[in-house]
Amino acid sequence: MTTDTVHEREARAESPFSLAGSTSLVTGATRGLGRAIAVELARAGADVALGMRDTDNDGGLVAELEAFGVRVLALRMDVLDLDGSIHAIREAAAAFGRLDILVNNAGGGISEPAIDVTEEHFDRVWALNTRAPFFLSQAAARLMRESGGGAIVNIASQAGLVALPDEASYCISKAALVHMTRCLAVEWGEYGIRVNAVAPTFIETDGTSEALSDPAFKADTIERIAALHRIGVPREVSGAVAFLCSPAASLITGQTLAIDGGWTAR
């Protein structure tokens, strides 16, 4: 394993936005934001490990990333299986020689009125959006500490910054993820590990297509995106994630970047 620190590698980077020579792992990489983030990291020059629930059905993602001339590793990974997921993180570090970047993208929610939320539903959403990112970050940080640092980016949500009707368990879990980002950044800065988050609004993905297919819901959502009044697209999130992983963000940690078109500014 190289003895160069992340700071030393960043200092040699030809562009502050380049990730050339970096290694990364993205959870939930098969589709939606995860796929877009994996593509963006590869486009910037990073080798990418893909955390996927089904490595036999990557939808051409491995080939798409390899076209950028980077190394790609498909890993079977269900973040609700922490032991298996932590093993996958170690496998990525072993294959690439180190792990510089972790993107905690996998997550989800269950829409229902707060008065109807069951313990089972609450626990599942918490496990996906908060528990898994914490312990996967911990596993990655132990590796990053040994190799001189790294960058962790959590995919939070505007739901962690404002209250959304019928999304109580989701909002609570993402709010916890936002604060977890601060806590880990403060503790791990001494190891050269930066921890940040992004908080997207509604983005056009297969995960939001059903909700946005309702004309009334879509119109209300566009109205609430107070400044730009439009639905976002995946690259508007993936570009921000790549920036937070890059040397250009080397003094940024403990922050949550709202990618919400102005929703939370209202």
Secondary structure, 3 states (H helix, E strand, C coil): CCCCCHHHHHHHCCCCCCCCCCEEEECCCCCHHHHHHHHHHHHCCCEEEEEECCCCCCCCHHHHHHCCCCCEEEEECCCCCHHHHHHHHHHHHHHHCCCCEEEECCCCCCCECHHHCCHHHHHHHHHHHHHHHHHHHHHHHHHHHHHCCEEEEEECCHHHCCCCCCEHHHHHHHHHHHHHHHHHHHHHHHHCEEEEEEEECCECCCCCHHHHCCHHHHHHHHHHCCCCCCCECCHHHHHHHHHHHCHHHCCCCCCEEEECCCHHHC
